Amino acid sequence: MSTLITNVGELVTNAAPGDEPGRGPGSFAALTGAALIIDDGRVAWTGPAGQAPAADEVVDCEGRAVLPGFVDSHAHLVFAGERSAEFAARMAGRPYRAGGIRSTVAATRAAPDEVLRANLARLTREMLVQGTTTLECKSGYGLTGPDEARAVALAAEVTPEVTFLGAHVVPPEYEGDRAGYLDLVCGPMLSACAPHARWVDVFCERGAFDADEAAAVLAAGRAAGLLPRVHANQLGPGPGVQVAVAAGAASADHCTYLSDADVDALASSGTVATLLPGVEFSTRQPYPDARRLLAAGVTVALATDCNPGSCFTSSMPLCVALAVREMRMTTQEAVWAATAGGARALRRTDVGHLGVGARADLILLDGPSHAYLAYRPGVPLVRAVWRAGQRVTAPVLDDGQ
């Protein structure tokens, strides 16, 4: 059955006429007074509302904005427990350190599958009703072969974008044997996880893994058929970005502390800089310099980094608002980064835009413009969500009457 979404005040397509979305530099693009037709789970037509072809079903947006579904390319959703006390301590002045991950590891190891699955379902539902239609999900809170394999298998139940992150931190039982843990990650653990994953990741940071260790993990992952991505330059200057670019990683995530050489490396590569402003909000670290990256021609994505320690938000709208206010991105740049940019970070061409042929993932905002995401921060503006052409939230324009 075809659906006509019409009387759209602003239709953000991220697709210019004749453009092949998802390839080339890409930029924000929108139509006013527009309409869109969904057919067989795909975008079949976009254009002026007055020229729209007939369809089986009609949805009148009454001048509201329609955007591509958000693409959250960095999240850690398979875990148990919570770390609110750690957050409160940070707000009282204690700096963030990578070692807090270990408390979540202990809780996750102890949790049965049904607890992890229920928490994963709750978080993915939270994301969906806030407009996230594509998400990446990492392991990294098991850090044993069986627990990491369990994590990636659970993640694969909710998304094809599964990342093996056995190299998150060195667990306590390997405190005096880093080489032994790396052998485990690159050997039996990787073999157990690779069948359920698409990506391999490593936390290349002080307190986690150095450049040589990170490069070894990525090389092993590639040999097992996984594509690389890297946690890079979050806690201070370091080698993470250079490791990511050298490995041909799809993305270097965080990018809070960058040298000129790091920026140049990103600009001359296909590696996306994925910025995670919710982390800086939750840790009181400096925000990444998005303007510096954009001025250099770096492709920028936004993601939540939803996790129980450094950033426990599932809200892409919040990340858009923070990017505009704190990282000096324009509203157009931030929305592109949260949609098309996230798709680039996942090397996807079927999502993040509403060009003809795209998967019909779209959100209806309770406002006439994409700018409302930053203009009205903290307000639940997502009125309806379609994923692959199917409406997956409450009926459009239902005011509860």
KAFENWO-V607179 format. One record per residue. N is the residue number from 1. RES is the residue in one letter. SS is DSSP state (helix for helix, strand for strand, loop for the rest). OMEGA is omega in whole degrees, -180 to 180 (none if undefined). Layout:
n->N res->RES ss->SS omega->OMEGA
n->N res->RES ss->SS omega->OMEGA
This chain:
n->1 res->M ss->loop omega->179
n->2 res->S ss->loop omega->-180
n->3 res->T ss->strand omega->174
n->4 res->L ss->strand omega->173
n->5 res->I ss->strand omega->-170
n->6 res->T ss->strand omega->-177
n->7 res->N ss->strand omega->179
n->8 res->V ss->strand omega->180
n->9 res->G ss->strand omega->176
n->10 res->E ss->strand omega->178
n->11 res->L ss->strand omega->179
n->12 res->V ss->strand omega->-178
n->13 res->T ss->loop omega->-170
n->14 res->N ss->loop omega->-179
n->15 res->A ss->loop omega->176
n->16 res->A ss->loop omega->178
n->17 res->P ss->loop omega->-180
n->18 res->G ss->loop omega->-179
n->19 res->D ss->loop omega->170
n->20 res->E ss->loop omega->-174
n->21 res->P ss->loop omega->-179
n->22 res->G ss->loop omega->178
n->23 res->R ss->loop omega->-178
n->24 res->G ss->loop omega->-174
n->25 res->P ss->loop omega->176
n->26 res->G ss->loop omega->177
n->27 res->S ss->loop omega->177
n->28 res->F ss->loop omega->175
n->29 res->A ss->loop omega->-177
n->30 res->A ss->strand omega->175
n->31 res->L ss->strand omega->174
n->32 res->T ss->strand omega->-178
n->33 res->G ss->strand omega->-164
n->34 res->A ss->strand omega->175
n->35 res->A ss->strand omega->-179
n->36 res->L ss->strand omega->176
n->37 res->I ss->strand omega->175
n->38 res->I ss->strand omega->176
n->39 res->D ss->strand omega->179
n->40 res->D ss->loop omega->175
n->41 res->G ss->loop omega->-178
n->42 res->R ss->strand omega->172
n->43 res->V ss->strand omega->-177
n->44 res->A ss->strand omega->-177
n->45 res->W ss->strand omega->168
n->46 res->T ss->strand omega->179
n->47 res->G ss->strand omega->179
n->48 res->P ss->strand omega->-176
n->49 res->A ss->helix omega->-178
n->50 res->G ss->helix omega->-179
n->51 res->Q ss->helix omega->-174
n->52 res->A ss->loop omega->173
n->53 res->P ss->loop omega->178
n->54 res->A ss->loop omega->178
n->55 res->A ss->loop omega->-178
n->56 res->D ss->loop omega->-177
n->57 res->E ss->strand omega->180
n->58 res->V ss->strand omega->174
n->59 res->V ss->strand omega->179
n->60 res->D ss->strand omega->-177
n->61 res->C ss->loop omega->175
n->62 res->E ss->loop omega->176
n->63 res->G ss->loop omega->179
n->64 res->R ss->loop omega->-179
n->65 res->A ss->strand omega->174
n->66 res->V ss->strand omega->-178
n->67 res->L ss->strand omega->168
n->68 res->P ss->strand omega->173
n->69 res->G ss->loop omega->178
n->70 res->F ss->strand omega->177
n->71 res->V ss->strand omega->-178
n->72 res->D ss->strand omega->-171
n->73 res->S ss->loop omega->-180
n->74 res->H ss->loop omega->178
n->75 res->A ss->strand omega->178
n->76 res->H ss->loop omega->-169
n->77 res->L ss->loop omega->-180
n->78 res->V ss->loop omega->-178
n->79 res->F ss->loop omega->171
n->80 res->A ss->loop omega->178
n->81 res->G ss->loop omega->179
n->82 res->E ss->loop omega->-174
n->83 res->R ss->loop omega->-179
n->84 res->S ss->helix omega->179
n->85 res->A ss->helix omega->177
n->86 res->E ss->helix omega->177
n->87 res->F ss->helix omega->-179
n->88 res->A ss->helix omega->179
n->89 res->A ss->helix omega->177
n->90 res->R ss->helix omega->180
n->91 res->M ss->helix omega->177
n->92 res->A ss->loop omega->173
n->93 res->G ss->loop omega->180
n->94 res->R ss->loop omega->-178
n->95 res->P ss->loop omega->177
n->96 res->Y ss->loop omega->174
n->97 res->R ss->loop omega->-176
n->98 res->A ss->helix omega->-174
n->99 res->G ss->helix omega->179
n->100 res->G ss->helix omega->178
n->101 res->I ss->helix omega->-173
n->102 res->R ss->helix omega->178
n->103 res->S ss->helix omega->176
n->104 res->T ss->helix omega->177
n->105 res->V ss->helix omega->-179
n->106 res->A ss->helix omega->-179
n->107 res->A ss->helix omega->-178
n->108 res->T ss->helix omega->178
n->109 res->R ss->helix omega->-176
n->110 res->A ss->helix omega->-174
n->111 res->A ss->loop omega->174
n->112 res->P ss->loop omega->-179
n->113 res->D ss->helix omega->-175
n->114 res->E ss->helix omega->177
n->115 res->V ss->helix omega->179
n->116 res->L ss->helix omega->-180
n->117 res->R ss->helix omega->-180
n->118 res->A ss->helix omega->178
n->119 res->N ss->helix omega->177
n->120 res->L ss->helix omega->179
n->121 res->A ss->helix omega->179
n->122 res->R ss->helix omega->-178
n->123 res->L ss->helix omega->179
n->124 res->T ss->helix omega->175
n->125 res->R ss->helix omega->175
n->126 res->E ss->helix omega->-180
n->127 res->M ss->helix omega->-175
n->128 res->L ss->helix omega->-177
n->129 res->V ss->helix omega->174
n->130 res->Q ss->loop omega->171
n->131 res->G ss->loop omega->179
n->132 res->T ss->strand omega->-178
n->133 res->T ss->strand omega->174
n->134 res->T ss->strand omega->180
n->135 res->L ss->strand omega->171
n->136 res->E ss->strand omega->180
n->137 res->C ss->strand omega->-176
n->138 res->K ss->strand omega->163
n->139 res->S ss->loop omega->174
n->140 res->G ss->loop omega->178
n->141 res->Y ss->loop omega->175
n->142 res->G ss->loop omega->174
n->143 res->L ss->loop omega->161
n->144 res->T ss->loop omega->180
n->145 res->G ss->helix omega->-179
n->146 res->P ss->helix omega->-178
n->147 res->D ss->helix omega->176
n->148 res->E ss->helix omega->177
n->149 res->A ss->helix omega->176
n->150 res->R ss->helix omega->-177
n->151 res->A ss->helix omega->-179
n->152 res->V ss->helix omega->177
n->153 res->A ss->helix omega->177
n->154 res->L ss->helix omega->179
n->155 res->A ss->helix omega->-179
n->156 res->A ss->loop omega->176
n->157 res->E ss->loop omega->-175
n->158 res->V ss->loop omega->-178
n->159 res->T ss->loop omega->172
n->160 res->P ss->loop omega->-177
n->161 res->E ss->strand omega->-176
n->162 res->V ss->strand omega->-177
n->163 res->T ss->strand omega->173
n->164 res->F ss->strand omega->-179
n->165 res->L ss->strand omega->175
n->166 res->G ss->strand omega->178
n->167 res->A ss->strand omega->177
n->168 res->H ss->loop omega->168
n->169 res->V ss->loop omega->173
n->170 res->V ss->loop omega->-178
n->171 res->P ss->loop omega->-175
n->172 res->P ss->helix omega->-176
n->173 res->E ss->helix omega->177
n->174 res->Y ss->helix omega->-175
n->175 res->E ss->loop omega->-179
n->176 res->G ss->loop omega->-175
n->177 res->D ss->loop omega->-179
n->178 res->R ss->helix omega->-180
n->179 res->A ss->helix omega->178
n->180 res->G ss->helix omega->179
n->181 res->Y ss->helix omega->177
n->182 res->L ss->helix omega->176
n->183 res->D ss->helix omega->178
n->184 res->L ss->helix omega->-178
n->185 res->V ss->helix omega->-175
n->186 res->C ss->helix omega->-177
n->187 res->G ss->helix omega->-175
n->188 res->P ss->helix omega->-179
n->189 res->M ss->helix omega->178
n->190 res->L ss->helix omega->-180
n->191 res->S ss->helix omega->180
n->192 res->A ss->helix omega->-174
n->193 res->C ss->helix omega->-173
n->194 res->A ss->helix omega->-179
n->195 res->P ss->loop omega->-178
n->196 res->H ss->loop omega->-171
n->197 res->A ss->loop omega->172
n->198 res->R ss->loop omega->-171
n->199 res->W ss->strand omega->168
n->200 res->V ss->strand omega->-176
n->201 res->D ss->strand omega->177
n->202 res->V ss->strand omega->178
n->203 res->F ss->strand omega->-177
n->204 res->C ss->strand omega->-169
n->205 res->E ss->loop omega->173
n->206 res->R ss->loop omega->-175
n->207 res->G ss->loop omega->180
n->208 res->A ss->loop omega->-176
n->209 res->F ss->strand omega->-179
n->210 res->D ss->loop omega->-173
n->211 res->A ss->helix omega->-178
n->212 res->D ss->helix omega->179
n->213 res->E ss->helix omega->-180
n->214 res->A ss->helix omega->180
n->215 res->A ss->helix omega->179
n->216 res->A ss->helix omega->178
n->217 res->V ss->helix omega->-179
n->218 res->L ss->helix omega->179
n->219 res->A ss->helix omega->178
n->220 res->A ss->helix omega->178
n->221 res->G ss->helix omega->179
n->222 res->R ss->helix omega->179
n->223 res->A ss->helix omega->178
n->224 res->A ss->loop omega->177
n->225 res->G ss->loop omega->-180
n->226 res->L ss->loop omega->179
n->227 res->L ss->strand omega->-172
n->228 res->P ss->strand omega->167
n->229 res->R ss->strand omega->-170
n->230 res->V ss->strand omega->163
n->231 res->H ss->strand omega->-169
n->232 res->A ss->strand omega->167
n->233 res->N ss->loop omega->178
n->234 res->Q ss->loop omega->-171
n->235 res->L ss->loop omega->180
n->236 res->G ss->loop omega->176
n->237 res->P ss->loop omega->-179
n->238 res->G ss->loop omega->-173
n->239 res->P ss->loop omega->-170
n->240 res->G ss->helix omega->-179
n->241 res->V ss->helix omega->-179
n->242 res->Q ss->helix omega->176
n->243 res->V ss->helix omega->-179
n->244 res->A ss->helix omega->-178
n->245 res->V ss->helix omega->180
n->246 res->A ss->helix omega->-179
n->247 res->A ss->loop omega->-176
n->248 res->G ss->loop omega->-177
n->249 res->A ss->loop omega->176
n->250 res->A ss->loop omega->-180
n->251 res->S ss->strand omega->168
n->252 res->A ss->strand omega->-168
n->253 res->D ss->strand omega->-175
n->254 res->H ss->strand omega->176
n->255 res->C ss->loop omega->-178
n->256 res->T ss->loop omega->-177
n->257 res->Y ss->loop omega->-175
n->258 res->L ss->loop omega->171
n->259 res->S ss->loop omega->175
n->260 res->D ss->helix omega->179
n->261 res->A ss->helix omega->177
n->262 res->D ss->helix omega->180
n->263 res->V ss->helix omega->179
n->264 res->D ss->helix omega->-180
n->265 res->A ss->helix omega->178
n->266 res->L ss->helix omega->-177
n->267 res->A ss->helix omega->-177
n->268 res->S ss->loop omega->-177
n->269 res->S ss->loop omega->174
n->270 res->G ss->loop omega->-179
n->271 res->T ss->loop omega->179
n->272 res->V ss->strand omega->171
n->273 res->A ss->strand omega->179
n->274 res->T ss->strand omega->-177
n->275 res->L ss->strand omega->-171
n->276 res->L ss->loop omega->-171
n->277 res->P ss->helix omega->176
n->278 res->G ss->helix omega->178
n->279 res->V ss->helix omega->179
n->280 res->E ss->helix omega->175
n->281 res->F ss->helix omega->-174
n->282 res->S ss->helix omega->-178
n->283 res->T ss->helix omega->-176
n->284 res->R ss->loop omega->169
n->285 res->Q ss->loop omega->174
n->286 res->P ss->loop omega->176
n->287 res->Y ss->loop omega->174
n->288 res->P ss->loop omega->-180
n->289 res->D ss->loop omega->-178
n->290 res->A ss->helix omega->-178
n->291 res->R ss->helix omega->178
n->292 res->R ss->helix omega->179
n->293 res->L ss->helix omega->-179
n->294 res->L ss->helix omega->180
n->295 res->A ss->helix omega->-180
n->296 res->A ss->loop omega->180
n->297 res->G ss->loop omega->178
n->298 res->V ss->loop omega->172
n->299 res->T ss->loop omega->-175
n->300 res->V ss->strand omega->172
n->301 res->A ss->strand omega->171
n->302 res->L ss->strand omega->177
n->303 res->A ss->loop omega->-175
n->304 res->T ss->loop omega->-167
n->305 res->D ss->loop omega->-179
n->306 res->C ss->strand omega->179
n->307 res->N ss->strand omega->-173
n->308 res->P ss->loop omega->-174
n->309 res->G ss->loop omega->-172
n->310 res->S ss->loop omega->-178
n->311 res->C ss->strand omega->-176
n->312 res->F ss->loop omega->171
n->313 res->T ss->loop omega->175
n->314 res->S ss->loop omega->-169
n->315 res->S ss->loop omega->171
n->316 res->M ss->helix omega->174
n->317 res->P ss->helix omega->176
n->318 res->L ss->helix omega->-179
n->319 res->C ss->helix omega->176
n->320 res->V ss->helix omega->-179
n->321 res->A ss->helix omega->178
n->322 res->L ss->helix omega->180
n->323 res->A ss->helix omega->180
n->324 res->V ss->helix omega->-174
n->325 res->R ss->helix omega->-171
n->326 res->E ss->helix omega->-178
n->327 res->M ss->loop omega->173
n->328 res->R ss->loop omega->171
n->329 res->M ss->loop omega->171
n->330 res->T ss->loop omega->178
n->331 res->T ss->helix omega->179
n->332 res->Q ss->helix omega->179
n->333 res->E ss->helix omega->-177
n->334 res->A ss->helix omega->179
n->335 res->V ss->helix omega->176
n->336 res->W ss->helix omega->-178
n->337 res->A ss->helix omega->-178
n->338 res->A ss->helix omega->-179
n->339 res->T ss->helix omega->-180
n->340 res->A ss->helix omega->179
n->341 res->G ss->helix omega->177
n->342 res->G ss->helix omega->177
n->343 res->A ss->helix omega->177
n->344 res->R ss->helix omega->-180
n->345 res->A ss->helix omega->176
n->346 res->L ss->loop omega->-178
n->347 res->R ss->loop omega->178
n->348 res->R ss->loop omega->176
n->349 res->T ss->loop omega->-176
n->350 res->D ss->loop omega->-178
n->351 res->V ss->loop omega->179
n->352 res->G ss->loop omega->179
n->353 res->H ss->loop omega->179
n->354 res->L ss->loop omega->172
n->355 res->G ss->loop omega->179
n->356 res->V ss->loop omega->-178
n->357 res->G ss->loop omega->178
n->358 res->A ss->loop omega->170
n->359 res->R ss->strand omega->-174
n->360 res->A ss->loop omega->173
n->361 res->D ss->loop omega->-177
n->362 res->L ss->strand omega->179
n->363 res->I ss->strand omega->177
n->364 res->L ss->strand omega->179
n->365 res->L ss->strand omega->173
n->366 res->D ss->loop omega->180
n->367 res->G ss->loop omega->-174
n->368 res->P ss->loop omega->-172
n->369 res->S ss->loop omega->173
n->370 res->H ss->loop omega->-176
n->371 res->A ss->loop omega->180
n->372 res->Y ss->helix omega->179
n->373 res->L ss->helix omega->176
n->374 res->A ss->helix omega->-179
n->375 res->Y ss->helix omega->180
n->376 res->R ss->loop omega->-175
n->377 res->P ss->loop omega->177
n->378 res->G ss->loop omega->-180
n->379 res->V ss->loop omega->180
n->380 res->P ss->loop omega->-173
n->381 res->L ss->loop omega->-176
n->382 res->V ss->strand omega->-177
n->383 res->R ss->strand omega->-180
n->384 res->A ss->strand omega->180
n->385 res->V ss->strand omega->169
n->386 res->W ss->strand omega->175
n->387 res->R ss->strand omega->-175
n->388 res->A ss->loop omega->175
n->389 res->G ss->loop omega->-179
n->390 res->Q ss->strand omega->176
n->391 res->R ss->strand omega->-173
n->392 res->V ss->loop omega->174
n->393 res->T ss->loop omega->-178
n->394 res->A ss->loop omega->-177
n->395 res->P ss->loop omega->-179
n->396 res->V ss->loop omega->173
n->397 res->L ss->loop omega->176
n->398 res->D ss->loop omega->-178
n->399 res->D ss->loop omega->178
n->400 res->G ss->loop omega->-178
n->401 res->Q ss->loop omega->none
